[in-house]
């Protein structure tokens, strides 16, 4: 496949025909040479080239610096299609709808928790369910689940699991108002009703971190980050089995409907329909329900993390300054306004393993951050580091206001399980003074730091392109893995 270098960290697959299919736009890949070599090792470039054939796609299809093979779209893929007749594809969001990350700060420092971090971690493990099939601590009836799906974080606020600031400092205020729980299947609801407030499996985590570096003290202070070794908590999980089932149900419906809309695709995993079709709108409303579930899932974990910290240190949330810096989505479909060829257009923006990164002044940024830009969270591996950044103006031109969502896998989970021994991974983490608790030893092997790309390089590409700007770097001290 022909890949042309346009500029430093920018590559292109030119618009062309292949196998009887027409690319409607070129593909842009944002990576350095080393990351591009990793991206070439699986089907990532083929998948994003396929995305470029979608009807109504605008400007270019995008593979970000953390891109790797997924279902339909590559993970680390972004595409915008015309709002009405343009295609929408469940594969452009993925099975884990609204998988996302949030970051809590505290006024604690490493020395404050060093002696008791093992006990604190064990308390968190007892409080926060994790692992495949894990169930949450709260029991919901069908009526309450429907309210949660329809109301997003407003449900958590009404039920005492959130404070006003939690909603203000969350993407979309933690609520997609297109949600319609009546469209969600009984099976999806049955699979999700017991999982609210649980980490799940795979790369999901709760992580106690310390500030390792501060790149811009003025911006960091805006987020309540003041010192090296300051303690933060990062939470990463999504919509669990409910989101998976909604994606499965929607794919089945959309695959049946494609003939009716004369949709012909190079890959059946890209199953799609026009956004203004009944099937397209039904998917969007169900996806919004799963997104609202994901917001609440992370919020309940936040509530219990606060509870354990306040119990352990015998101080309240305000005394610990245990406030939410921001929460972002990774797998989501949004209707947004963007400039295409100098003109404003309303687009269906698919972000599959991609983080929104709006620049300062954007009306969808919380008011207290609007003068500096949207907080952007890019987690690394359990053995490396994560980043707090802000969105920059170039993101709107290059990526529909998007950036990388993490370090990105360079090895499949099966491949990592074959290559790494879980005990060795755990011991190497201990040597770096990183504690880990996991529901499964196999997950520790699958999530070995060596199975991922270099997060420093992934972030540097985006920083160099002025898509984001680095604010602070955070290193793991203690990790709960699914």
C-alpha positions in Angstrom: 0.0 0.0 0.0 1.4 3.4 -1.0 2.1 5.7 1.9 3.5 9.2 1.2 5.2 11.4 3.7 3.6 14.9 3.6 5.4 16.5 6.5 7.1 15.7 9.7 4.8 13.2 11.5 2.2 13.4 8.8 1.7 10.6 6.2 -0.9 10.0 3.6 -2.5 7.1 1.7 -3.6 9.0 -1.4 -7.2 8.8 -2.6 -7.4 6.0 -5.1 -9.4 3.0 -6.2 -8.7 -0.5 -4.9 -10.4 -3.9 -5.4 -13.3 -2.2 -7.2 -13.9 0.3 -4.4 -13.3 4.1 -4.4 -11.7 6.1 -1.6 -13.8 9.2 -1.3 -11.0 11.0 0.7 -7.4 10.4 1.4 -6.1 8.9 4.7 -3.9 10.9 7.0 -1.6 9.1 9.5 -0.1 11.0 12.3 3.0 9.2 13.5 6.8 9.2 13.5 8.7 6.6 11.5 9.1 4.2 14.4 5.4 4.3 15.3 4.5 3.9 11.6 6.5 0.8 11.4 4.6 -0.7 14.3 1.3 0.4 12.7 2.2 -1.4 9.5 2.5 -4.7 11.3 -1.2 -5.4 11.4 -4.3 -4.5 9.4 -4.5 -0.9 10.6 -3.7 0.8 7.3 -6.0 -1.5 5.4 -8.8 -0.8 7.9 -8.5 3.0 7.8 -8.2 2.9 4.0 -11.6 1.0 4.0 -13.1 3.8 6.2 -12.2 6.3 3.4 -14.7 4.6 1.1 -17.7 5.4 3.4 -20.4 7.5 1.7 -20.5 11.1 3.0 -17.0 11.0 4.6 -15.4 14.4 4.7 -11.8 15.8 4.5 -9.8 12.7 5.4 -9.9 9.4 7.3 -7.5 9.5 10.3 -5.1 7.0 12.0 -3.6 8.5 15.1 -0.2 7.8 16.6 -1.5 5.0 18.8 -3.4 3.2 16.0 -3.7 -0.6 15.9 -6.0 -3.1 14.4 -9.6 -3.2 15.7 -13.1 -4.2 14.5 -14.2 -2.2 11.4 -12.3 0.9 12.2 -8.8 0.6 13.5 -8.4 1.6 17.1 -7.0 5.1 17.1 -9.3 5.9 14.1 -11.3 9.1 13.5 -13.8 9.9 10.7 -16.4 12.6 10.1 -19.4 12.0 7.8 -22.1 14.4 6.7 -24.7 14.7 9.4 -27.8 13.5 7.5 -27.0 11.3 4.6 -23.5 10.4 5.6 -22.9 6.9 6.9 -22.7 6.0 10.6 -21.0 2.8 11.6 -21.0 0.9 14.9 -17.5 -0.2 14.0 -16.4 3.4 14.2 -17.3 3.4 17.9 -16.6 -0.2 18.9 -18.0 -2.7 21.4 -16.9 -0.9 24.5 -19.0 2.2 24.0 -17.8 5.2 26.0 -14.7 3.5 27.3 -13.1 6.5 28.9 -10.7 7.9 31.5 -11.0 10.4 34.3 -8.4 12.0 36.6 -8.9 12.9 40.2 -6.4 15.1 42.1 -5.6 15.2 45.8 -3.4 17.4 48.0 -1.6 14.3 49.2 2.0 13.5 48.3 3.9 10.3 47.9 5.4 10.5 51.4 1.8 10.8 52.8 0.8 7.4 51.4 4.0 5.5 51.1 3.8 3.5 54.3 0.1 2.6 53.9 -0.3 2.3 50.1 -0.5 -1.5 50.2 -3.4 -1.4 52.7 -5.1 1.4 50.8 -4.8 -0.6 47.6 -6.3 -3.7 49.3 -9.2 -1.6 50.6 -9.9 -0.3 47.1 -9.8 -3.8 45.7 -12.4 -4.9 48.3 -14.6 -1.9 47.4 -14.4 -1.8 43.6 -15.3 -4.9 41.8 -13.0 -5.8 38.9 -12.4 -8.6 36.4 -14.3 -10.4 33.7 -18.0 -10.6 34.5 -17.5 -8.6 37.7 -20.7 -7.1 39.3 -21.1 -3.7 40.9 -22.0 -3.1 44.6 -25.3 -1.5 44.0 -28.5 -3.2 43.1 -30.8 -1.6 40.5 -34.3 -2.5 39.4 -35.3 -2.1 35.7 -36.9 1.3 36.4 -33.7 2.7 37.9 -31.5 1.3 35.2 -33.7 3.0 32.6 -33.4 6.3 34.4 -29.6 5.8 34.5 -29.5 5.1 30.8 -31.7 8.1 29.9 -30.2 10.6 32.4 -26.5 10.0 32.4 -24.7 11.6 35.3 -27.8 13.5 36.3 -28.9 10.1 37.7 -25.7 9.9 39.8 -26.2 13.5 41.1 -29.8 12.8 42.1 -28.8 9.7 43.9 -25.9 11.2 45.9 -23.1 9.6 44.0 -21.8 12.8 42.4 -21.4 16.5 43.1 -22.1 19.3 40.6 -18.5 19.8 39.8 -18.3 16.1 38.6 -20.8 16.9 35.9 -19.2 20.2 34.9 -15.8 18.6 34.5 -16.9 15.7 32.4 -17.2 15.5 28.6 -20.8 16.4 27.6 -21.5 17.0 31.3 -21.7 13.2 31.5 -25.0 13.1 29.6 -25.9 12.3 26.0 -29.5 13.6 25.7 -30.3 11.5 22.6 -30.5 8.4 24.8 -33.7 6.3 24.6 -33.7 3.3 27.0 -36.9 1.9 25.4 -34.8 0.9 22.3 -32.3 -1.1 24.3 -32.8 -4.8 24.2 -33.8 -6.8 27.3 -30.7 -8.9 26.9 -28.5 -5.8 26.9 -30.2 -4.5 30.1 -30.0 -7.9 31.7 -26.2 -8.1 31.0 -25.6 -4.6 32.4 -27.9 -4.2 35.3 -25.5 -5.7 37.8 -22.3 -4.2 36.4 -22.7 -0.5 37.2 -19.7 0.6 39.3 -17.2 -2.2 38.2 -13.9 -2.0 36.4 -14.2 -5.0 34.2 -11.4 -6.8 32.5 -8.6 -6.2 30.0 -6.9 -2.8 30.0 -9.3 -1.2 32.4 -7.9 0.0 35.7 -7.9 2.2 38.7 -4.5 3.6 39.3 -2.9 5.7 42.1 -0.4 7.9 40.5 2.2 10.5 41.4 3.1 13.6 39.4 6.4 12.9 37.8 7.0 16.0 35.7 5.3 19.4 35.2 5.8 20.9 31.8 3.6 24.1 32.3 3.2 25.1 35.9 0.6 27.8 35.1 -1.7 25.4 33.3 -1.0 22.7 35.9 -2.1 25.0 38.7 -5.4 25.6 36.8 -6.0 21.9 37.2 -5.0 21.8 40.8 -1.6 20.2 40.1 1.0 22.1 42.1 3.9 19.8 43.0 6.1 16.9 41.9 5.0 13.7 43.8 1.4 15.0 44.2 -1.0 12.1 44.3 -3.7 11.6 41.6 -6.1 8.8 40.8 -6.9 7.7 37.2 -10.0 5.6 36.4 -10.4 3.8 33.1 -13.4 1.7 32.2 -16.5 1.7 29.9 -20.0 0.5 29.4 -19.2 -3.2 30.1 -21.5 -5.9 28.8 -24.4 -3.5 28.2 -22.3 -1.6 25.6 -21.1 -4.8 24.0 -24.6 -6.1 23.6 -25.9 -2.8 22.2 -23.1 -2.9 19.6 -23.9 -6.5 18.8 -27.6 -5.9 18.4 -27.0 -2.8 16.3 -24.6 -4.5 13.9 -27.1 -7.3 13.4 -29.9 -4.8 12.5 -27.6 -2.6 10.3 -26.2 -5.6 8.4 -29.8 -6.6 7.5 -30.6 -3.0 6.4 -27.6 -2.3 4.2 -29.1 -3.9 1.0 -32.1 -1.6 1.4 -29.8 1.4 1.2 -27.5 0.0 -1.5 -24.5 0.0 0.8 -21.5 -1.9 -0.6 -18.3 -2.2 1.5 -14.8 -3.6 1.2 -15.1 -5.1 4.8 -18.4 -6.4 6.4 -17.1 -5.2 9.7 -17.7 -1.6 8.5 -21.5 -2.2 8.4 -23.2 1.1 8.2 -26.3 3.0 7.2 -27.2 6.6 6.5 -27.3 8.7 9.7 -30.9 9.8 8.9 -32.2 6.3 8.5 -34.4 4.6 11.1 -31.6 2.0 11.8 -29.0 4.8 12.0 -31.0 6.8 14.5 -31.9 3.8 16.6 -28.2 3.0 16.9 -27.4 6.5 17.9 -30.0 6.5 20.6 -28.9 3.1 22.0 -25.2 4.1 21.8 -26.1 7.2 23.8 -27.6 4.9 26.5 -24.4 2.9 26.6 -22.4 6.2 26.9 -24.6 7.3 29.8 -23.9 3.9 31.4 -20.2 4.4 31.0 -20.3 7.9 32.6 -22.1 6.4 35.6 -19.8 3.5 35.8 -16.8 5.7 36.2 -18.7 8.0 38.6 -19.6 5.2 41.0 -16.0 4.1 41.1 -15.0 7.7 41.8 -17.5 7.8 44.6 -16.0 4.6 46.2 -12.4 5.8 45.7 -13.3 9.0 47.5 -15.0 7.0 50.3 -11.9 4.8 50.8 -9.5 7.7 50.8 -11.6 9.8 53.2 -12.0 6.7 55.5 -8.3 5.9 55.4 -7.0 9.5 56.0 -9.9 10.6 58.2 -10.5 13.7 56.2 -13.4 14.8 53.9 -13.3 15.2 50.2 -12.6 19.0 50.4 -9.9 18.6 53.0 -8.1 16.1 50.6 -8.9 18.4 47.6 -10.2 15.2 46.0 -11.8 16.8 43.0 -12.3 15.7 39.4 -9.9 17.4 37.0 -11.7 16.0 33.9 -13.3 12.9 32.3 -13.0 12.0 28.6 -14.6 9.5 26.3 -12.6 7.2 24.0 -15.2 5.3 21.9 -18.0 7.6 20.9 -20.1 9.1 18.1 -20.8 12.8 18.3 -22.6 15.3 16.1 -20.3 18.3 15.9 -19.5 21.4 13.9 -16.2 21.4 12.0 -14.7 23.4 9.2 -14.2 21.5 5.9 -12.6 23.5 3.0 -13.2 26.7 4.9 -16.9 26.1 5.5 -18.7 25.0 8.6 -20.4 21.6 8.4 -22.3 19.5 10.8 -20.6 16.1 11.0 -21.0 12.7 12.6 -17.6 12.4 14.2 -16.6 8.8 15.0 -13.8 8.5 17.6 -12.7 4.9 18.0 -9.9 4.8 20.6 -9.5 8.5 20.3 -9.8 11.4 22.7 -11.5 14.7 22.1 -9.0 17.6 22.2 -10.8 20.9 21.7 -8.8 24.1 21.9 -9.3 27.1 24.1 -12.5 29.1 23.4 -14.5 26.1 22.3 -18.1 26.4 23.8 -18.2 22.8 24.8 -15.2 23.2 27.2 -16.1 23.8 30.9 -16.2 27.5 31.7 -13.3 27.4 34.1 -11.1 25.7 31.5 -12.3 27.6 28.4 -9.5 30.1 28.5 -6.8 27.4 28.3 -8.3 24.5 26.4 -9.9 21.1 27.1 -8.0 18.8 29.5 -6.8 15.7 27.6 -5.9 12.5 29.4 -3.6 10.0 27.7 -2.9 6.9 29.8 0.1 4.8 29.3 0.8 1.3 30.7 0.8 0.1 34.2 4.6 0.2 34.1 5.3 3.5 32.4 3.4 6.9 32.6 0.3 8.8 31.7 -0.2 12.4 30.5 -2.4 15.3 31.3 -2.5 17.7 28.3 -4.7 20.3 26.8 -6.2 20.5 23.4 -4.7 23.0 20.9 -6.0 24.8 17.8 -4.3 22.5 15.2 -6.5 19.6 16.4 -9.5 21.2 14.7 -7.6 21.4 11.4 -5.9 18.0 11.5 -8.1 15.6 13.5 -11.6 16.9 13.9 -10.5 18.0 17.4 -9.1 14.6 18.4 -5.9 13.0 19.7 -4.5 9.7 20.8 -6.3 7.8 23.6 -3.3 5.9 25.0 -0.1 4.2 24.1 -1.8 1.7 21.8 -1.1 -2.0 21.6 1.8 -3.3 19.5 1.0 -6.9 20.4 -2.2 -8.8 20.7 -3.4 -10.0 24.1 -2.8 -13.6 23.0 0.7 -12.7 21.7 1.5 -10.9 25.0 0.3 -13.9 27.0 2.6 -16.2 25.0 5.6 -13.9 25.4 5.3 -12.7 29.0 5.0 -14.6 32.2 2.7 -12.8 34.6 4.9 -13.4 37.7 7.9 -11.8 35.8 5.8 -8.8 34.9 4.5 -8.4 38.4 8.1 -8.7 39.8 9.4 -6.1 37.5 6.7 -3.8 38.5 7.6 -4.4 42.2 11.2 -3.6 41.4 10.0 -0.2 40.1 8.0 0.2 43.4 4.6 -0.3 41.6 2.1 -2.4 43.4 -0.5 -4.4 41.3 -3.7 -6.2 42.1 -5.5 -8.1 39.4 -8.5 -10.5 39.3 -6.4 -12.6 36.9 -2.7 -13.4 36.5 -3.3 -13.8 32.8 -4.4 -10.2 32.5 -1.1 -9.1 34.0 0.7 -10.9 31.2 -1.7 -9.6 28.5 -1.2 -6.0 29.9 2.6 -6.2 30.1 4.1 -2.8 29.4 6.1 -4.4 26.5 2.9 -5.2 24.7 2.3 -1.5 24.1 3.8 1.3 22.1 6.0 3.9 23.8 3.5 6.4 25.3 6.2 9.1 25.3 6.5 8.9 21.5 2.8 8.7 21.0 2.3 11.9 23.0 5.3 13.7 21.5 3.9 13.3 18.0 0.7 15.0 19.0 2.5 17.7 20.9 4.9 18.4 18.0 1.9 18.7 15.7 0.3 21.2 18.1 -2.7 19.0 18.4 -2.1 19.0 22.2 0.3 20.5 24.6 1.7 18.5 27.5 0.9 19.8 31.0 2.1 17.0 33.4 3.3 13.5 33.4 2.1 11.0 36.0 3.7 7.7 37.0 1.9 4.7 38.5 2.4 3.8 42.2 -0.4 1.2 42.6 -2.7 -0.4 40.1 -6.0 -2.4 40.1 -6.3 -4.3 36.9 -9.4 -6.1 35.6 
